[in-house]
């Protein structure tokens, strides 16, 4: 694990900031979003500090895949029959925390295209 001491999500992974952790393995930690946009809104993050999904894809496709595998498990645990997964990559599309995180949203209906 490599942490950035100034990163909010690195602090959550290390237990320095409280969060409701719903899943953890060697490569992935999942916790509930503090401002949920759906009845289930979980953030899945790699234990390695990487800024965004593009950087993670280059660095470790395996860990990128592990985020989706974990999302599938969390969705099954929550009893979701469908769910949406989203990476915001870059400030211009709404990324606000620069430790890559996969949003898992479910428990309500969603429209398309997203806003
Ligand atoms: P994004 O805008 O895609 O970078 O998503 C960042 C997400 O992190 C937002 O949905 C926030 O609500 C969420 N967030 C910010 N601070 C915390 C926190 N302390 N615990 C859990 N989620 C957080």
Backbone and ligand atoms as CSV (ligand in chain L), in Angstrom:
chain,resi,resn,atom,element,x,y,z
A,1,UNK,N,N,0.837,-1.200,0.000
A,1,UNK,CA,C,0.000,0.000,0.000
A,1,UNK,C,C,0.870,1.247,0.000
A,2,UNK,N,N,0.477,2.219,-0.796
A,2,UNK,CA,C,1.177,3.507,-0.814
A,2,UNK,C,C,0.157,4.586,-0.538
A,3,UNK,N,N,0.391,5.372,0.518
A,3,UNK,CA,C,-0.578,6.390,0.905
A,3,UNK,C,C,-0.044,7.782,0.617
A,4,UNK,N,N,-0.992,8.710,0.348
A,4,UNK,CA,C,-0.685,10.132,0.277
A,4,UNK,C,C,-1.203,10.728,1.582
A,5,UNK,N,N,-0.328,11.289,2.417
A,5,UNK,CA,C,-0.757,11.774,3.736
A,5,UNK,C,C,-1.811,12.877,3.668
A,6,UNK,N,N,-1.939,13.535,2.517
A,6,UNK,CA,C,-2.923,14.622,2.394
A,6,UNK,C,C,-4.234,14.172,1.750
A,7,UNK,N,N,-4.339,12.882,1.433
A,7,UNK,CA,C,-5.515,12.398,0.693
A,7,UNK,C,C,-6.608,11.917,1.649
A,8,UNK,N,N,-7.809,12.450,1.441
A,8,UNK,CA,C,-8.970,12.081,2.268
A,8,UNK,C,C,-9.228,10.571,2.242
A,9,UNK,N,N,-9.227,9.973,1.044
A,9,UNK,CA,C,-9.568,8.551,0.963
A,9,UNK,C,C,-8.439,7.671,1.502
A,10,UNK,N,N,-7.182,8.107,1.380
A,10,UNK,CA,C,-6.100,7.361,2.032
A,10,UNK,C,C,-6.314,7.357,3.555
A,11,UNK,N,N,-6.791,8.482,4.086
A,11,UNK,CA,C,-7.038,8.554,5.541
A,11,UNK,C,C,-8.182,7.622,5.932
A,12,UNK,N,N,-9.218,7.524,5.084
A,12,UNK,CA,C,-10.324,6.594,5.376
A,12,UNK,C,C,-9.815,5.152,5.340
A,13,UNK,N,N,-9.015,4.822,4.335
A,13,UNK,CA,C,-8.483,3.454,4.217
A,13,UNK,C,C,-7.688,3.082,5.475
A,14,UNK,N,N,-6.955,4.058,5.993
A,14,UNK,CA,C,-6.113,3.804,7.167
A,14,UNK,C,C,-6.879,3.907,8.485
A,15,UNK,N,N,-8.160,4.309,8.436
A,15,UNK,CA,C,-8.948,4.446,9.660
A,15,UNK,C,C,-8.701,5.741,10.402
A,16,UNK,N,N,-8.050,6.697,9.745
A,16,UNK,CA,C,-7.772,7.979,10.403
A,16,UNK,C,C,-8.973,8.915,10.352
A,17,UNK,N,N,-9.862,8.681,9.383
A,17,UNK,CA,C,-11.125,9.422,9.277
A,17,UNK,C,C,-12.221,8.364,9.249
A,18,UNK,N,N,-13.294,8.551,10.045
A,18,UNK,CA,C,-14.330,7.509,10.089
A,18,UNK,C,C,-15.134,7.412,8.792
A,19,UNK,N,N,-15.530,6.202,8.481
A,19,UNK,CA,C,-16.419,5.956,7.338
A,19,UNK,C,C,-17.085,4.614,7.599
A,20,UNK,N,N,-18.224,4.406,6.948
A,20,UNK,CA,C,-18.906,3.121,7.101
A,20,UNK,C,C,-18.379,2.168,6.034
A,21,UNK,N,N,-17.416,1.363,6.438
A,21,UNK,CA,C,-16.773,0.413,5.515
A,21,UNK,C,C,-17.716,-0.769,5.299
A,22,UNK,N,N,-17.944,-1.113,4.026
A,22,UNK,CA,C,-18.847,-2.232,3.741
A,22,UNK,C,C,-18.119,-3.412,3.104
A,23,UNK,N,N,-16.870,-3.215,2.696
A,23,UNK,CA,C,-16.112,-4.293,2.034
A,23,UNK,C,C,-14.639,-3.923,2.116
A,24,UNK,N,N,-13.816,-4.943,2.306
A,24,UNK,CA,C,-12.369,-4.694,2.298
A,24,UNK,C,C,-11.656,-5.969,1.891
A,25,UNK,N,N,-10.706,-5.871,0.995
A,25,UNK,CA,C,-9.765,-6.965,0.769
A,25,UNK,C,C,-8.378,-6.350,0.555
A,26,UNK,N,N,-7.456,-7.119,0.041
A,26,UNK,CA,C,-6.071,-6.646,-0.073
A,26,UNK,C,C,-5.957,-5.402,-0.966
A,27,UNK,N,N,-6.776,-5.347,-2.010
A,27,UNK,CA,C,-6.634,-4.288,-3.020
A,27,UNK,C,C,-7.707,-3.210,-3.012
A,28,UNK,N,N,-8.830,-3.498,-2.352
A,28,UNK,CA,C,-10.007,-2.622,-2.466
A,28,UNK,C,C,-10.634,-2.369,-1.102
A,29,UNK,N,N,-11.041,-1.110,-0.875
A,29,UNK,CA,C,-11.869,-0.769,0.287
A,29,UNK,C,C,-13.130,-0.090,-0.252
A,30,UNK,N,N,-14.283,-0.446,0.316
A,30,UNK,CA,C,-15.552,0.162,-0.094
A,30,UNK,C,C,-16.235,0.746,1.131
A,31,UNK,N,N,-16.751,1.970,0.971
A,31,UNK,CA,C,-17.422,2.639,2.095
A,31,UNK,C,C,-18.580,3.467,1.559
A,32,UNK,N,N,-19.534,3.783,2.458
A,32,UNK,CA,C,-20.720,4.535,2.029
A,32,UNK,C,C,-20.372,5.992,1.772
A,33,UNK,N,N,-20.923,6.520,0.661
A,33,UNK,CA,C,-20.731,7.935,0.340
A,33,UNK,C,C,-21.397,8.779,1.425
A,34,UNK,N,N,-20.709,9.858,1.824
A,34,UNK,CA,C,-21.210,10.713,2.904
A,34,UNK,C,C,-22.428,11.527,2.445
A,35,UNK,N,N,-22.575,11.707,1.141
A,35,UNK,CA,C,-23.728,12.433,0.581
A,35,UNK,C,C,-24.395,11.537,-0.455
A,36,UNK,N,N,-25.149,10.532,0.014
A,36,UNK,CA,C,-25.651,9.519,-0.927
A,36,UNK,C,C,-26.633,10.103,-1.939
A,37,UNK,N,N,-26.469,9.670,-3.178
A,37,UNK,CA,C,-27.336,10.104,-4.279
A,37,UNK,C,C,-28.348,9.025,-4.651
A,38,UNK,N,N,-28.375,7.951,-3.891
A,38,UNK,CA,C,-29.316,6.844,-4.106
A,38,UNK,C,C,-29.372,6.061,-2.792
A,39,UNK,N,N,-30.408,5.225,-2.607
A,39,UNK,CA,C,-30.492,4.445,-1.355
A,39,UNK,C,C,-29.214,3.650,-1.074
A,40,UNK,N,N,-28.598,3.084,-2.116
A,40,UNK,CA,C,-27.252,2.498,-1.978
A,40,UNK,C,C,-26.291,3.366,-2.771
A,41,UNK,N,N,-25.307,3.948,-2.096
A,41,UNK,CA,C,-24.265,4.729,-2.780
A,41,UNK,C,C,-22.953,4.436,-2.053
A,42,UNK,N,N,-22.164,3.591,-2.693
A,42,UNK,CA,C,-20.904,3.114,-2.105
A,42,UNK,C,C,-19.756,3.546,-3.014
A,43,UNK,N,N,-18.651,3.919,-2.406
A,43,UNK,CA,C,-17.426,4.263,-3.148
A,43,UNK,C,C,-16.434,3.127,-2.985
A,44,UNK,N,N,-15.894,2.651,-4.113
A,44,UNK,CA,C,-14.903,1.574,-4.077
A,44,UNK,C,C,-13.568,2.158,-4.484
A,45,UNK,N,N,-12.577,2.020,-3.641
A,45,UNK,CA,C,-11.284,2.659,-3.895
A,45,UNK,C,C,-10.161,1.626,-3.798
A,46,UNK,N,N,-9.116,1.803,-4.609
A,46,UNK,CA,C,-7.944,0.926,-4.427
A,46,UNK,C,C,-7.171,1.347,-3.178
A,47,UNK,N,N,-6.537,0.388,-2.540
A,47,UNK,CA,C,-5.726,0.713,-1.363
A,47,UNK,C,C,-4.477,1.503,-1.758
A,48,UNK,N,N,-4.141,1.424,-3.043
A,48,UNK,CA,C,-3.018,2.194,-3.587
A,48,UNK,C,C,-3.502,3.588,-3.965
A,49,UNK,N,N,-2.750,4.624,-3.607
A,49,UNK,CA,C,-3.156,5.980,-3.985
A,49,UNK,C,C,-2.847,6.231,-5.460
A,50,UNK,N,N,-3.908,6.390,-6.257
A,50,UNK,CA,C,-3.807,6.722,-7.685
A,50,UNK,C,C,-4.885,7.762,-7.948
A,51,UNK,N,N,-4.567,8.797,-8.747
A,51,UNK,CA,C,-5.473,9.942,-8.856
A,51,UNK,C,C,-6.785,9.639,-9.562
A,52,UNK,N,N,-6.735,8.871,-10.661
A,52,UNK,CA,C,-7.977,8.686,-11.439
A,52,UNK,C,C,-7.965,7.352,-12.175
A,53,UNK,N,N,-9.096,7.053,-12.815
A,53,UNK,CA,C,-9.276,5.735,-13.436
A,53,UNK,C,C,-8.301,5.518,-14.593
A,54,UNK,N,N,-7.997,6.576,-15.336
A,54,UNK,CA,C,-7.058,6.432,-16.450
A,54,UNK,C,C,-5.682,6.043,-15.955
A,55,UNK,N,N,-5.234,6.697,-14.899
A,55,UNK,CA,C,-3.919,6.371,-14.331
A,55,UNK,C,C,-3.910,4.939,-13.793
A,56,UNK,N,N,-5.029,4.523,-13.163
A,56,UNK,CA,C,-5.084,3.163,-12.613
A,56,UNK,C,C,-5.083,2.126,-13.741
A,57,UNK,N,N,-5.775,2.434,-14.836
A,57,UNK,CA,C,-5.809,1.501,-15.973
A,57,UNK,C,C,-4.403,1.249,-16.508
A,58,UNK,N,N,-3.591,2.322,-16.518
A,58,UNK,CA,C,-2.207,2.163,-17.013
A,58,UNK,C,C,-1.350,1.424,-15.994
A,59,UNK,N,N,-1.559,1.745,-14.733
A,59,UNK,CA,C,-0.703,1.182,-13.669
A,59,UNK,C,C,-1.049,-0.269,-13.345
A,60,UNK,N,N,-2.357,-0.551,-13.211
A,60,UNK,CA,C,-2.762,-1.901,-12.822
A,60,UNK,C,C,-4.168,-2.241,-13.311
A,61,UNK,N,N,-4.271,-2.790,-14.517
A,61,UNK,CA,C,-5.582,-3.268,-14.979
A,61,UNK,C,C,-6.181,-4.289,-14.012
A,62,UNK,N,N,-5.342,-5.009,-13.305
A,62,UNK,CA,C,-5.838,-6.013,-12.353
A,62,UNK,C,C,-6.607,-5.348,-11.217
A,63,UNK,N,N,-6.038,-4.283,-10.667
A,63,UNK,CA,C,-6.733,-3.599,-9.564
A,63,UNK,C,C,-7.973,-2.875,-10.087
A,64,UNK,N,N,-7.875,-2.346,-11.303
A,64,UNK,CA,C,-9.065,-1.726,-11.919
A,64,UNK,C,C,-10.199,-2.752,-11.988
A,65,UNK,N,N,-9.873,-3.940,-12.443
A,65,UNK,CA,C,-10.872,-5.013,-12.498
A,65,UNK,C,C,-11.370,-5.392,-11.120
A,66,UNK,N,N,-10.473,-5.351,-10.133
A,66,UNK,CA,C,-10.854,-5.721,-8.764
A,66,UNK,C,C,-11.909,-4.763,-8.204
A,67,UNK,N,N,-11.881,-3.495,-8.646
A,67,UNK,CA,C,-12.914,-2.548,-8.192
A,67,UNK,C,C,-14.289,-3.016,-8.674
A,68,UNK,N,N,-14.364,-3.487,-9.930
A,68,UNK,CA,C,-15.654,-3.944,-10.465
A,68,UNK,C,C,-16.086,-5.261,-9.824
A,69,UNK,N,N,-15.132,-6.135,-9.560
A,69,UNK,CA,C,-15.482,-7.400,-8.893
A,69,UNK,C,C,-16.058,-7.119,-7.505
A,70,UNK,N,N,-15.420,-6.175,-6.794
A,70,UNK,CA,C,-15.895,-5.810,-5.453
A,70,UNK,C,C,-17.267,-5.144,-5.547
A,71,UNK,N,N,-17.479,-4.305,-6.573
A,71,UNK,CA,C,-18.781,-3.639,-6.743
A,71,UNK,C,C,-19.880,-4.682,-6.918
A,72,UNK,N,N,-19.572,-5.710,-7.679
A,72,UNK,CA,C,-20.531,-6.793,-7.912
A,72,UNK,C,C,-20.896,-7.479,-6.589
A,73,UNK,N,N,-19.896,-7.703,-5.754
A,73,UNK,CA,C,-20.140,-8.351,-4.454
A,73,UNK,C,C,-20.958,-7.461,-3.535
A,74,UNK,N,N,-20.613,-6.166,-3.500
A,74,UNK,CA,C,-21.345,-5.233,-2.640
A,74,UNK,C,C,-22.802,-5.133,-3.108
A,75,UNK,N,N,-23.007,-5.066,-4.433
A,75,UNK,CA,C,-24.365,-4.978,-4.973
A,75,UNK,C,C,-25.167,-6.234,-4.604
A,76,UNK,N,N,-24.535,-7.384,-4.689
A,76,UNK,CA,C,-25.228,-8.632,-4.334
A,76,UNK,C,C,-25.581,-8.631,-2.847
A,77,UNK,N,N,-24.642,-8.163,-2.002
A,77,UNK,CA,C,-24.908,-8.107,-0.554
A,77,UNK,C,C,-26.065,-7.174,-0.237
A,78,UNK,N,N,-26.185,-6.102,-1.046
A,78,UNK,CA,C,-27.260,-5.134,-0.818
A,78,UNK,C,C,-28.580,-5.598,-1.442
A,79,UNK,N,N,-28.542,-6.716,-2.163
A,79,UNK,CA,C,-29.758,-7.258,-2.770
A,79,UNK,C,C,-30.214,-6.479,-3.988
A,80,UNK,N,N,-29.287,-5.784,-4.655
A,80,UNK,CA,C,-29.664,-4.973,-5.818
A,80,UNK,C,C,-29.836,-5.861,-7.047
A,81,UNK,N,N,-30.921,-5.646,-7.790
A,81,UNK,CA,C,-31.087,-6.405,-9.039
A,81,UNK,C,C,-30.489,-5.655,-10.219
A,82,UNK,N,N,-30.122,-4.409,-10.016
A,82,UNK,CA,C,-29.437,-3.610,-11.024
A,82,UNK,C,C,-28.727,-2.471,-10.321
A,83,UNK,N,N,-27.686,-1.973,-10.937
A,83,UNK,CA,C,-26.945,-0.881,-10.313
A,83,UNK,C,C,-26.162,-0.127,-11.372
A,84,UNK,N,N,-25.716,1.076,-11.016
A,84,UNK,CA,C,-24.908,1.884,-11.933
A,84,UNK,C,C,-23.534,2.083,-11.321
A,85,UNK,N,N,-22.484,1.948,-12.143
A,85,UNK,CA,C,-21.117,2.223,-11.703
A,85,UNK,C,C,-20.580,3.387,-12.524
A,86,UNK,N,N,-19.917,4.313,-11.839
A,86,UNK,CA,C,-19.445,5.545,-12.486
A,86,UNK,C,C,-18.070,5.920,-11.965
A,87,UNK,N,N,-17.162,6.248,-12.895
A,87,UNK,CA,C,-15.927,6.949,-12.550
A,87,UNK,C,C,-16.063,8.376,-13.063
A,88,UNK,N,N,-15.887,9.368,-12.238
A,88,UNK,CA,C,-15.698,10.733,-12.708
A,88,UNK,C,C,-14.190,10.911,-12.858
A,89,UNK,N,N,-13.753,11.218,-14.065
A,89,UNK,CA,C,-12.315,11.350,-14.326
A,89,UNK,C,C,-12.029,12.771,-14.787
A,90,UNK,N,N,-11.560,13.601,-13.853
A,90,UNK,CA,C,-11.248,14.996,-14.163
A,90,UNK,C,C,-12.255,15.950,-13.544
A,91,UNK,N,N,-11.724,17.100,-13.162
A,91,UNK,CA,C,-12.530,18.131,-12.497
A,91,UNK,C,C,-13.708,18.587,-13.379
A,92,UNK,N,N,-13.492,18.623,-14.703
A,92,UNK,CA,C,-14.519,19.159,-15.606
A,92,UNK,C,C,-15.779,18.298,-15.621
A,93,UNK,N,N,-15.678,17.014,-15.226
A,93,UNK,CA,C,-16.874,16.150,-15.193
A,93,UNK,C,C,-17.297,15.825,-13.764
A,94,UNK,N,N,-16.711,16.549,-12.805
A,94,UNK,CA,C,-17.203,16.434,-11.435
A,94,UNK,C,C,-16.327,15.680,-10.466
A,95,UNK,N,N,-15.119,15.251,-10.892
A,95,UNK,CA,C,-14.263,14.585,-9.903
A,95,UNK,C,C,-13.805,15.609,-8.876
A,96,UNK,N,N,-14.035,15.297,-7.603
A,96,UNK,CA,C,-13.680,16.231,-6.533
A,96,UNK,C,C,-12.648,15.654,-5.577
A,97,UNK,N,N,-12.493,14.333,-5.574
A,97,UNK,CA,C,-11.483,13.689,-4.726
A,97,UNK,C,C,-10.540,12.936,-5.664
A,98,UNK,N,N,-9.252,13.265,-5.582
A,98,UNK,CA,C,-8.298,12.737,-6.571
A,98,UNK,C,C,-7.555,11.507,-6.059
A,99,UNK,N,N,-8.360,10.576,-5.567
A,99,UNK,CA,C,-7.974,9.183,-5.299
A,99,UNK,C,C,-9.079,8.402,-5.999
A,100,UNK,N,N,-8.726,7.676,-7.041
A,100,UNK,CA,C,-9.744,7.060,-7.892
A,100,UNK,C,C,-10.782,6.315,-7.061
A,101,UNK,N,N,-12.059,6.506,-7.445
A,101,UNK,CA,C,-13.155,5.834,-6.735
A,101,UNK,C,C,-14.249,5.498,-7.735
A,102,UNK,N,N,-14.739,4.281,-7.623
A,102,UNK,CA,C,-15.851,3.817,-8.443
A,102,UNK,C,C,-17.125,4.019,-7.627
A,103,UNK,N,N,-18.036,4.855,-8.154
A,103,UNK,CA,C,-19.336,5.027,-7.493
A,103,UNK,C,C,-20.208,3.820,-7.841
A,104,UNK,N,N,-20.816,3.225,-6.843
A,104,UNK,CA,C,-21.823,2.177,-7.029
A,104,UNK,C,C,-23.141,2.743,-6.513
A,105,UNK,N,N,-24.117,2.868,-7.413
A,105,UNK,CA,C,-25.406,3.473,-7.063
A,105,UNK,C,C,-26.532,2.509,-7.390
A,106,UNK,N,N,-27.491,2.399,-6.496
A,106,UNK,CA,C,-28.631,1.534,-6.755
A,106,UNK,C,C,-29.747,1.768,-5.762
A,107,UNK,N,N,-30.852,1.072,-5.997
A,107,UNK,CA,C,-31.975,1.168,-5.072
A,107,UNK,C,C,-33.040,2.157,-5.500
A,108,UNK,N,N,-32.869,2.745,-6.687
A,108,UNK,CA,C,-33.907,3.609,-7.268
A,108,UNK,C,C,-33.762,3.510,-8.785
A,109,UNK,N,N,-34.698,4.105,-9.526
A,109,UNK,CA,C,-34.546,4.096,-10.984
A,109,UNK,C,C,-33.655,5.261,-11.407
A,110,UNK,N,N,-33.001,5.107,-12.546
A,110,UNK,CA,C,-32.059,6.105,-13.063
A,110,UNK,C,C,-32.475,6.485,-14.478
A,111,UNK,N,N,-32.195,7.740,-14.827
A,111,UNK,CA,C,-32.474,8.157,-16.205
A,111,UNK,C,C,-31.193,8.094,-17.029
A,112,UNK,N,N,-31.347,8.165,-18.332
A,112,UNK,CA,C,-30.210,8.186,-19.258
A,112,UNK,C,C,-30.537,9.141,-20.392
A,113,UNK,N,N,-29.660,10.026,-20.853
A,113,UNK,CA,C,-28.273,10.143,-20.385
A,113,UNK,C,C,-28.177,10.838,-19.030
A,114,UNK,N,N,-27.057,10.608,-18.321
A,114,UNK,CA,C,-26.850,11.261,-17.024
A,114,UNK,C,C,-26.576,12.743,-17.244
A,115,UNK,N,N,-26.820,13.546,-16.236
A,115,UNK,CA,C,-26.608,14.989,-16.344
A,115,UNK,C,C,-25.161,15.374,-16.252
L,1,LIG,P1,P,-16.364,12.634,-7.068
L,1,LIG,O1,O,-17.131,13.929,-7.112
L,1,LIG,O2,O,-16.672,11.706,-8.193
L,1,LIG,O3,O,-14.879,12.898,-6.891
L,1,LIG,O4,O,-16.869,11.884,-5.783
L,1,LIG,C1,C,-16.397,12.153,-4.511
L,1,LIG,C2,C,-17.406,11.594,-3.562
L,1,LIG,O5,O,-16.810,11.506,-2.281
L,1,LIG,C3,C,-18.665,12.442,-3.417
L,1,LIG,O6,O,-19.794,11.695,-3.805
L,1,LIG,C4,C,-18.678,12.801,-1.939
L,1,LIG,O7,O,-19.979,12.827,-1.391
L,1,LIG,C5,C,-17.820,11.700,-1.335
L,1,LIG,N1,N,-17.174,12.023,-0.069
L,1,LIG,C6,C,-16.509,13.154,0.248
L,1,LIG,N2,N,-16.031,13.090,1.504
L,1,LIG,C7,C,-16.401,11.872,1.989
L,1,LIG,C8,C,-16.224,11.205,3.231
L,1,LIG,N3,N,-15.548,11.763,4.257
L,1,LIG,N4,N,-16.750,9.970,3.395
L,1,LIG,C9,C,-17.442,9.391,2.372
L,1,LIG,N5,N,-17.642,9.967,1.179
L,1,LIG,C10,C,-17.143,11.191,0.983
